[in-house]
Amino acid sequence: RRFYPESIIIMSLLSSFRRGASKTAHRQNYYYYYSSSSCGVKHSQGAGFFRQTSEFTTFGRNVSDEDQSRFHTRVSSTATQEEKRKQNCMSPSSARSFAAAADSHWNDRLERVLEQKLSAPEPTSSIESCTIDPNKKTIVVLGSGWGAISFIKALDKKVARDMFNVVVVSPRNYFLYTPLLPGVATGAIETRSIVESIRRPIAEKGFKYYEAAATGVDAQKKTVSFTNRYLTSATASKWLPNVGGGDGEGGKHKSQHFDINYDYLVVAVGAIPNTFGVPGVEQHCLFFKEVAHAAQFRSQVNARFERAALPSMSVGQIEDLLRFVVIGAGPTGVELAAELYDLVYNDVAKTFPKRLLKHVSINIVDLQDRLLSTYDRDIQNYATDFFQKANINCILNTQVKEVKQCVLTVADKNTGEEKELPFGMAVWCSGIKMNPVCEKVMDSLPEGSQPSRRALLADKAMRVKGSDGSIYGIGDCVTLEPKAYPATAQVAKQEGYYLAERFNKAAETGNYAVLDDPNAEFVYTHRGSLAYIGKDAAVADIPGVTILKGIMAGLFWKSFETVSQVSVGNSFKVGFDMLRTRIFGRDISRLM
């Protein structure tokens, strides 16, 4: 065959690489050995205990057959030379004595290591062993959302630990900064930038955390039952030992159950999406409340544009795929529609065929006559006009009656006239309802103490009625009397701070009766409302100051959301993501 200069250079480099790799392996103590049973002498390089074998071994790592055949001749020659040297230097009996002494030394060393391992105490299987001080009262916190994280961070580390055992239990081991979830759904913000491990603030305070879901509450015995189902699936448990504690393969799929006794129970489990009994919502709509929902939204939007870009797609098929409907014109729905608009016309327009843009349709449906109906009227009008000028179709004064596959049945609120609205993707952002955990709390309380099944009813100091002051409610899962507050992150955050101050005061004075003060009252202070409406614009209602609209409000919104993260690290991440999106655009790749 003909050899070119490039071939010679490549062969030389490969040869040098092999020599370098051999030296590197030697420096890293990757030793090979070979035992010869014929002479009874063990030949080895380096230190370490080896089994007697006729194969190559690298500290427990098997070497391939190809490598064995490659080095067999070399090692055999080395063994022969060693055998000759041993014969010249000592008699066979001396060589056998030397080898026996070496074997005895390493066997003794191995036995000592095994004895140390076997004599170590076995880990206990009880989740409550050595974790609860019986001389202190126990606070059990359910949840890891806005109310729970605010309560935990506001508890005084030194004071609270002297008086209370604090145990946090939640099936979600992280805190989610929900106001930026629409940005995550479109790639403007990365998921990890708005997520903070719940264990970090808990570890800093010296508290306890268990990842589990509450399955039962006994208010009379002051006990909460929990279960962990995260590793119950075949996919999650096939790489693990018997995590269920049972015998055989079936034990892997068993849940872990345990109970915790409490003196004070803080319920901060939030709420779940409310379908209002509309048929077909759960089957044909995507909810938007968790990280998984944002990831699914991002993937599904990208998949629809990829399908629409195929050469065999007709105009009708493209229009059906790229018709997006957001149901609910509150802050979440408006911001999601705005972020989707930015994604389409700022990033998709630069990377996908231009012909697709004229077929994209973004729609927002709501029962009210304006967007952001809980905001100032001036903001409502501005946001509605802004969307209409951006060609976002605002279908207002409209109620969703039924959701079928790719079709919404809607009715006009005033006339009752029904019509069908086709969609390629529908997202349900319309309201919340009580978490099932709250229902378990209600069922354990005396009859008649909780007349409403919409949320836990508590007094002005967040003490749940019927619990004799042992159960508190924070955030979306509770309604305070005599005044109910909106289910927002701002309210839950202030409630968490207030309740932590009450416990701090009880710990400072050493008097638990402080928590039963009948004059204690939570007072909410509204600090303003913000909402992003697309194209770098936002609206801001700052009480007692002014109302901001447009680009300046957008800058204020970005600054506020950046510095409002629960940790300095997340603030840097969010700020960097916003800068990256501004310079390089969004990442529109689909990973799932």
ABEGO torsion letter per residue (X at the ends): XBBBAAAAAAAAAAAAAAAAAAAAAAAAGBBBBBBBAAAGBBBBBEBEBBBBBABBBBGGBBBBAAAAAAAAAAAAAAAAAAAAAAAAABBAAAAAAAAAAAAAAAAAAAAAAAAAAAABBBBBABAABGABBAABBBBBBBEABAAAAAAAAABBAAAAAAABBBBBBBABABBBBAAAAAAAAAGABBAAAABBBAAAAAAAAGBBBBBBBBABBBAAAGBBBBBBAAAABAAAAAABBBAAGBBEAAAAABBBBBBBBBABBBBAAEBBBBAGGBBGAAAABBBBABAAAAAAAAAAAAAAAAAAABAABBAAAAAAAABBBBBEABAAAAAAAAAAAAAAAAAAAAABBAAAAAABBBBBBBABABBGAABBAAAAAAAAAAAAAAGBBBBBGBBBABBBBGBBBBBBAAAGBBBBBBBABBBBABEBBBBAAAAAAAAABBBGABABAABBBBBAAGBBBGAGGABBBBEAABBBOABBBBBBAAAAAAAAAAAAAAAAAAAAAGBAAAAABAABBBBBBBAEBBBBAEGGBBBBBBBGBBBBBEAAAAAAAAAAAAAABABAAAAAAAAAAAAAAAAAEBBABBAX
